[in-house]
Amino acid sequence: AVKSQLPRLRDLGVEVLWLMPIQPISVINRKGSLGSPYSVADYTAVNPAYGTDADFTALVDAAHAQGMKVIIDWVANHSGWDNPWVTQHKDWYTQDAQGNIVWPAGTDWTDVADLNYGNSNMRRAMMDAMKYWVTTFNIDGFRCDVAGGVPTDFWNAATSELSTIKPLLMLAENSDNMSLLQSAFTLNYGWDLQSLMYGVVNRGDSPQFFNDYVSTQGSLPAGTASMHFITNHDENSWNGTEFERYGAAVDAMAVLTYTLPGVPLIYNGQEIGLRRRLAFFEKDAIDWNGGIPRAIYPRLNALKASNSALDVGANPGKFLAFDTSTNAVLA
């Protein structure tokens, strides 16, 4: 089903496909009827509900033929409770004083078991599992879930070893641990920009804050950048659609995610103006016939791709703010 959409996504201007976790989902302590895709039951298997290994190989090959890269979500901070590691290697998990495996501290993630990065054997197994997807399916990188919850030295070692196979795009779901960008990751999350946009639209905050944000982006290590978005699976499911959160300013905020320094994200359904929250732990299909293709996104993708001023990476464009007569305007 995804493979059949590749020509449409190519015409939209997509260059990288990010797939949320495609491994089997754990059943023990499952939330909802489907469970969370971030509760991984087997790190080296394809969820049979999505297809077979051969189906995934065909998808990756077809995407490459269209000139696109494919990255998959990687959940290294925790596993599902029925992952075989739980019974075979209890010491690979964080335990309480009574020796019980626990879920990640300070969260309500009761459907997952917290992994212990003090165990070198677990680290080796995790790294080997990541290598499996690169060598077996020729994927192009990983979006790493809760990247800040995993020690930076693990990510550094993993990226170093994986890059001997092929150059990879590494995206960290993190915005505040800058050490992740020193060696391990190419991109991190632009959560701060998302918060600023919400404040400007809903609280009357000064748009000059955007200029301040760009200044902080200038301190990122050379060749790295932030991924910017007006919506994603967390925002849509828990905080509302982009239309709920930005109202009439939704297009203006989308333009900012493309023209401020960084890499823009289009979340599934955003290109047809999906106006409902998708249920996170259920099968909740997008009605592709019920939306209207939004012309702004192919236009923004073309703008980003064809203007060197909007480049990121080794030769980034430079953002310059003009003086204005009021702080209520950013030019």
GIBEL-V935869 format. One record per residue. N is the residue number from 1. RES is the residue in one letter. SS is DSSP state (~ for helix, > for strand, _ for the rest). PHI is phi in whole degrees, -180 to 180 (NA if undefined). PSI is psi as a letter, one per 40 degrees, with the letter a starting at -180 (none if undefined). Layout:
BEGIN
<<N & RES & SS & PHI & PSI> <N & RES & SS & PHI & PSI>>
END
This chain:
BEGIN
<<1 & A & _ & NA & d> <2 & V & _ & -70 & d> <3 & K & ~ & -56 & d> <4 & S & ~ & -67 & e> <5 & Q & ~ & -91 & e> <6 & L & ~ & -60 & d> <7 & P & ~ & -60 & d> <8 & R & ~ & -64 & d> <9 & L & ~ & -67 & d> <10 & R & ~ & -62 & d> <11 & D & ~ & -66 & d> <12 & L & ~ & -66 & d> <13 & G & _ & 105 & e> <14 & V & _ & -71 & h> <15 & E & _ & -111 & d> <16 & V & > & -132 & h> <17 & L & > & -95 & h> <18 & W & > & -108 & h> <19 & L & > & -101 & h> <20 & M & _ & -60 & i> <21 & P & _ & -49 & h> <22 & I & _ & -109 & e> <23 & Q & _ & -82 & i> <24 & P & _ & -58 & i> <25 & I & > & -95 & h> <26 & S & _ & -64 & i> <27 & V & _ & -101 & d> <28 & I & _ & -62 & h> <29 & N & _ & 60 & f> <30 & R & _ & -61 & i> <31 & K & _ & -98 & h> <32 & G & _ & 69 & a> <33 & S & _ & -84 & d> <34 & L & _ & -94 & d> <35 & G & _ & 85 & i> <36 & S & _ & -91 & h> <37 & P & _ & -63 & e> <38 & Y & _ & -89 & e> <39 & S & _ & -109 & g> <40 & V & > & -83 & h> <41 & A & _ & -89 & d> <42 & D & _ & -156 & h> <43 & Y & _ & -70 & e> <44 & T & _ & -122 & f> <45 & A & _ & -137 & i> <46 & V & _ & -96 & h> <47 & N & _ & -58 & h> <48 & P & _ & -63 & e> <49 & A & _ & -67 & d> <50 & Y & _ & -95 & d> <51 & G & _ & 143 & a> <52 & T & _ & -112 & i> <53 & D & ~ & -57 & d> <54 & A & ~ & -63 & d> <55 & D & ~ & -63 & d> <56 & F & ~ & -69 & d> <57 & T & ~ & -58 & d> <58 & A & ~ & -64 & d> <59 & L & ~ & -65 & d> <60 & V & ~ & -63 & d> <61 & D & ~ & -62 & d> <62 & A & ~ & -67 & d> <63 & A & ~ & -63 & d> <64 & H & ~ & -61 & d> <65 & A & ~ & -65 & d> <66 & Q & _ & -87 & e> <67 & G & _ & 86 & e> <68 & M & _ & -105 & i> <69 & K & > & -99 & i> <70 & V & > & -128 & h> <71 & I & > & -120 & i> <72 & I & > & -118 & i> <73 & D & > & -68 & h> <74 & W & > & -126 & h> <75 & V & _ & -108 & g> <76 & A & _ & -96 & e> <77 & N & _ & -79 & d> <78 & H & > & -159 & i> <79 & S & > & -127 & i> <80 & G & > & -73 & i> <81 & W & _ & -72 & d> <82 & D & _ & -102 & e> <83 & N & _ & -63 & h> <84 & P & ~ & -58 & d> <85 & W & ~ & -59 & d> <86 & V & ~ & -61 & d> <87 & T & ~ & -90 & d> <88 & Q & ~ & -85 & d> <89 & H & _ & -142 & g> <90 & K & ~ & -57 & d> <91 & D & ~ & -71 & e> <92 & W & ~ & -81 & e> <93 & Y & > & -121 & i> <94 & T & _ & -71 & h> <95 & Q & > & -128 & i> <96 & D & _ & -86 & a> <97 & A & _ & -63 & d> <98 & Q & _ & -92 & e> <99 & G & _ & 84 & e> <100 & N & _ & -89 & h> <101 & I & > & -65 & h> <102 & V & _ & -119 & i> <103 & W & _ & -84 & i> <104 & P & _ & -56 & h> <105 & A & _ & -62 & i> <106 & G & _ & 76 & e> <107 & T & _ & -126 & i> <108 & D & _ & -107 & f> <109 & W & _ & -81 & g> <110 & T & _ & -71 & e> <111 & D & _ & -90 & e> <112 & V & > & -135 & i> <113 & A & > & -110 & h> <114 & D & > & -76 & h> <115 & L & > & -86 & i> <116 & N & _ & -103 & h> <117 & Y & _ & -82 & e> <118 & G & _ & -81 & e> <119 & N & _ & -102 & h> <120 & S & ~ & -68 & d> <121 & N & ~ & -69 & d> <122 & M & ~ & -65 & d> <123 & R & ~ & -56 & d> <124 & R & ~ & -63 & d> <125 & A & ~ & -65 & d> <126 & M & ~ & -64 & d> <127 & M & ~ & -66 & d> <128 & D & ~ & -64 & d> <129 & A & ~ & -65 & d> <130 & M & ~ & -65 & d> <131 & K & ~ & -61 & d> <132 & Y & ~ & -56 & d> <133 & W & ~ & -71 & d> <134 & V & ~ & -74 & d> <135 & T & ~ & -76 & d> <136 & T & ~ & -83 & d> <137 & F & ~ & -115 & e> <138 & N & _ & 62 & f> <139 & I & _ & -69 & i> <140 & D & _ & -112 & e> <141 & G & > & 154 & a> <142 & F & > & -139 & i> <143 & R & > & -99 & h> <144 & C & > & -99 & h> <145 & D & _ & -68 & h> <146 & V & _ & 46 & f> <147 & A & ~ & -59 & d> <148 & G & ~ & -71 & e> <149 & G & ~ & -84 & e> <150 & V & _ & -109 & h> <151 & P & _ & -56 & h> <152 & T & ~ & -59 & d> <153 & D & ~ & -66 & d> <154 & F & ~ & -67 & d> <155 & W & ~ & -61 & d> <156 & N & ~ & -60 & d> <157 & A & ~ & -66 & d> <158 & A & ~ & -64 & d> <159 & T & ~ & -64 & d> <160 & S & ~ & -60 & d> <161 & E & ~ & -73 & d> <162 & L & ~ & -65 & d> <163 & S & _ & -71 & e> <164 & T & _ & -74 & e> <165 & I & _ & -84 & d> <166 & K & _ & -167 & i> <167 & P & _ & -64 & h> <168 & L & _ & -126 & i> <169 & L & > & -93 & h> <170 & M & > & -117 & h> <171 & L & > & -114 & h> <172 & A & > & -98 & h> <173 & E & _ & -79 & g> <174 & N & _ & -167 & i> <175 & S & _ & -130 & e> <176 & D & _ & -120 & e> <177 & N & _ & -102 & g> <178 & M & ~ & -69 & e> <179 & S & ~ & -63 & d> <180 & L & ~ & -64 & d> <181 & L & ~ & -90 & e> <182 & Q & _ & -68 & d> <183 & S & _ & -137 & d> <184 & A & _ & -88 & d> <185 & F & _ & -118 & i> <186 & T & _ & -88 & d> <187 & L & > & -131 & i> <188 & N & > & -126 & a> <189 & Y & > & -89 & h> <190 & G & _ & -93 & f> <191 & W & ~ & -59 & d> <192 & D & ~ & -62 & d> <193 & L & ~ & -64 & d> <194 & Q & ~ & -59 & d> <195 & S & ~ & -68 & d> <196 & L & ~ & -63 & d> <197 & M & ~ & -60 & d> <198 & Y & ~ & -62 & d> <199 & G & ~ & -67 & d> <200 & V & ~ & -65 & d> <201 & V & ~ & -75 & d> <202 & N & ~ & -106 & d> <203 & R & _ & -116 & e> <204 & G & _ & 76 & f> <205 & D & _ & -63 & i> <206 & S & _ & -70 & h> <207 & P & _ & -66 & e> <208 & Q & ~ & -61 & d> <209 & F & ~ & -60 & d> <210 & F & ~ & -63 & d> <211 & N & ~ & -62 & d> <212 & D & ~ & -62 & d> <213 & Y & ~ & -63 & d> <214 & V & ~ & -62 & d> <215 & S & ~ & -61 & d> <216 & T & ~ & -68 & d> <217 & Q & ~ & -66 & d> <218 & G & _ & -67 & e> <219 & S & _ & -93 & e> <220 & L & _ & -67 & i> <221 & P & _ & -56 & i> <222 & A & _ & -55 & h> <223 & G & _ & 85 & e> <224 & T & _ & -113 & i> <225 & A & > & -161 & i> <226 & S & > & -104 & i> <227 & M & > & -92 & h> <228 & H & > & -111 & i> <229 & F & _ & -159 & i> <230 & I & _ & -104 & e> <231 & T & _ & -158 & i> <232 & N & _ & -158 & a> <233 & H & ~ & -68 & d> <234 & D & ~ & -71 & d> <235 & E & ~ & -61 & d> <236 & N & ~ & -64 & d> <237 & S & ~ & -72 & d> <238 & W & ~ & -104 & d> <239 & N & ~ & -115 & e> <240 & G & _ & 117 & i> <241 & T & _ & -68 & i> <242 & E & ~ & -63 & d> <243 & F & ~ & -73 & d> <244 & E & ~ & -64 & d> <245 & R & ~ & -87 & d> <246 & Y & ~ & -119 & e> <247 & G & ~ & 55 & b> <248 & A & ~ & -68 & e> <249 & A & ~ & -90 & e> <250 & V & ~ & -61 & d> <251 & D & ~ & -71 & d> <252 & A & ~ & -61 & d> <253 & M & ~ & -70 & d> <254 & A & ~ & -61 & d> <255 & V & ~ & -60 & d> <256 & L & ~ & -62 & d> <257 & T & ~ & -66 & e> <258 & Y & ~ & -96 & d> <259 & T & ~ & -108 & d> <260 & L & _ & -76 & i> <261 & P & _ & -57 & h> <262 & G & _ & 151 & a> <263 & V & > & -120 & h> <264 & P & > & -84 & i> <265 & L & _ & -114 & h> <266 & I & _ & -111 & h> <267 & Y & _ & -84 & i> <268 & N & _ & -46 & h> <269 & G & _ & 97 & e> <270 & Q & ~ & -61 & d> <271 & E & ~ & -74 & e> <272 & I & ~ & -117 & e> <273 & G & _ & 68 & f> <274 & L & _ & -56 & h> <275 & R & _ & -113 & f> <276 & R & _ & -143 & i> <277 & R & _ & -80 & h> <278 & L & _ & -89 & h> <279 & A & _ & -67 & h> <280 & F & _ & -78 & d> <281 & F & _ & -107 & f> <282 & E & _ & -133 & i> <283 & K & _ & -79 & h> <284 & D & _ & -137 & g> <285 & A & _ & -73 & i> <286 & I & _ & -76 & h> <287 & D & _ & -86 & g> <288 & W & _ & -69 & d> <289 & N & _ & -86 & e> <290 & G & _ & -94 & e> <291 & G & _ & -108 & i> <292 & I & _ & -116 & h> <293 & P & _ & -53 & h> <294 & R & _ & -97 & h> <295 & A & ~ & -63 & e> <296 & I & ~ & -63 & d> <297 & Y & ~ & -75 & d> <298 & P & ~ & -61 & d> <299 & R & ~ & -68 & d> <300 & L & ~ & -67 & d> <301 & N & ~ & -64 & d> <302 & A & ~ & -65 & d> <303 & L & ~ & -60 & d> <304 & K & ~ & -64 & d> <305 & A & ~ & -74 & d> <306 & S & ~ & -104 & e> <307 & N & _ & -118 & h> <308 & S & ~ & -65 & d> <309 & A & ~ & -62 & d> <310 & L & ~ & -100 & e> <311 & D & _ & -67 & i> <312 & V & _ & -126 & i> <313 & G & _ & 100 & b> <314 & A & _ & -68 & d> <315 & N & _ & -128 & g> <316 & P & _ & -73 & i> <317 & G & _ & -71 & i> <318 & K & _ & -112 & h> <319 & F & _ & -84 & h> <320 & L & _ & -128 & h> <321 & A & _ & -94 & h> <322 & F & _ & -83 & i> <323 & D & _ & -67 & h> <324 & T & _ & -127 & i> <325 & S & _ & -80 & e> <326 & T & _ & -149 & i> <327 & N & _ & -72 & e> <328 & A & _ & -79 & e> <329 & V & _ & -129 & h> <330 & L & _ & -115 & h> <331 & A & _ & -121 & none>>
END
